[in-house]
């Protein structure tokens, strides 16, 4: 067991292993749990499914993420995990508290592919907490 900050880490699961376990599931659920090497990992977006997206970073036309901000409150398809650290915590809450959120690669209906944090993916627009973004600014 190792420690990150003040949280004990007793798992280190490669994202390829998590992704393979998710793809093997036979369920329509958007949020899933899988077991890898005897460890249950919860609150995982189901790869290949459609989810709602809400941007949670710097809401500005000058943001490096403005392209994805303009797509806040749209549906997207979860393609895969993005290149990020292995999964060190069993739940989304634990990952968020430790600053080790999972990152997913998603595709929007207009074809844009982007990396988004797990807390930006939702099952329903009822969970949105931010205002709708403005129209894309033409420069």
Buried (B, 14 or more C-beta within 10 A) or exposed (E): EEEEEEBEBEBEBEBEBBBEBBEEBEEEEBBBBBEBEEEEBBBBBBBEBBBBBBBBEEBEEEEEBBEBBBBBBBBBBBBBBBEBEBBBBBBBEBBBBBEBBBBBBBBBEEEBEBBBBBBBBBBEEEEBEEEEBEEEEEE
